[in-house]
Amino acid sequence: MVDAMPTLPRELQAIAEYEFDATRFEKMTPTLLLSGSESPPFYQDAIETVNGTLPNSQITTFEGHQHEPMHTAPDRFVDEVLTFVRKPS
């Protein structure tokens, strides 16, 4: 993480300047959105906004977890992703 420190200002600036444009995602393939029930409200709001914009998305919420279930519930994370990608389209 220390080695990556010089990139943080540029990354934070990119995040601050990003403007969501729903039209860019109109032809998106099925999308799995992952959320944690204990995530900060701004993350939950963002997931709801993206879900409402994408034509074929679904939200899976990890109860009792924050916004990084790949670290806090890795087995369930893998199961959810594999179940989603194996679903017939």
Phi, psi and omega per residue, in radians:
M1 nan -0.648 3.136
V2 -1.089 -0.699 3.133
D3 -1.118 -0.503 -3.128
A4 -1.489 -0.122 -3.067
M5 -0.905 -0.710 -3.121
P6 -1.071 -0.367 -3.118
T7 -1.469 -0.279 -3.046
L8 -1.032 -0.794 3.139
P9 -1.036 -0.740 3.123
R10 -1.115 -0.744 -3.141
E11 -1.155 -0.738 3.117
L12 -1.141 -0.649 3.094
Q13 -1.140 -0.732 3.121
A14 -1.084 -0.716 3.116
I15 -1.125 -0.767 -3.105
A16 -1.140 -0.557 -3.085
E17 -1.586 -0.181 -3.077
Y18 -1.146 2.340 3.051
E19 -2.122 2.139 -3.110
F20 -1.229 2.232 3.107
D21 -2.151 1.802 -3.048
A22 -1.035 -0.555 -3.094
T23 -1.108 -0.412 3.120
R24 -1.176 -0.287 -3.010
F25 -1.997 0.188 -3.045
E26 -1.061 -0.548 -3.078
K27 -1.821 0.374 -3.090
M28 -1.156 2.512 3.066
T29 -1.289 2.991 3.114
P30 -0.879 2.411 -3.022
T31 -2.304 2.274 3.050
L32 -1.695 2.129 3.099
L33 -1.864 2.260 -3.099
L34 -1.907 2.366 -3.107
S35 -2.398 2.731 3.047
G36 -1.965 2.392 -3.123
S37 -1.122 -0.373 -3.132
E38 -1.794 0.179 3.104
S39 -1.185 2.679 3.071
P40 -1.018 2.607 -3.098
P41 -0.933 -0.631 -3.107
F42 -1.147 -0.527 3.043
Y43 -1.227 -0.752 3.135
Q44 -1.124 -0.717 3.090
D45 -1.088 -0.724 3.134
A46 -1.105 -0.741 3.117
I47 -1.076 -0.767 3.129
E48 -1.099 -0.713 3.121
T49 -1.104 -0.827 3.137
V50 -1.109 -0.762 3.136
N51 -1.063 -0.674 3.125
G52 -1.256 -0.274 -3.100
T53 -1.686 -0.713 -3.087
L54 -1.263 2.452 -3.064
P55 -1.257 -0.416 -3.039
N56 -2.536 1.221 -3.106
S57 -2.216 2.839 3.054
Q58 -2.527 2.607 3.124
I59 -1.835 2.320 2.960
T60 -1.999 2.156 -3.105
T61 -1.812 2.294 3.087
F62 -1.643 1.772 -3.124
E63 -1.106 2.337 3.100
G64 1.415 0.093 -3.115
H65 -2.086 2.798 3.055
Q66 -1.643 -2.598 -2.967
H67 -1.552 0.263 3.097
E68 -2.320 1.060 -3.100
P69 -1.130 -0.329 3.090
M70 -1.128 -0.370 3.096
H71 -1.734 -0.588 -3.030
T72 -1.682 -0.327 3.100
A73 -2.522 1.046 -3.005
P74 -1.053 -0.645 3.139
D75 -1.144 -0.793 3.115
R76 -1.163 -0.694 3.100
F77 -0.954 -0.898 -3.140
V78 -1.067 -0.778 3.126
D79 -1.030 -0.785 -3.125
E80 -1.113 -0.773 -3.129
V81 -1.159 -0.798 3.139
L82 -1.111 -0.711 3.102
T83 -1.060 -0.735 -3.123
F84 -1.151 -0.836 -3.075
V85 -1.268 -0.363 3.132
R86 -1.543 -0.164 -3.139
K87 -1.153 2.343 3.093
P88 -1.075 2.418 -3.122
S89 -1.647 nan nan
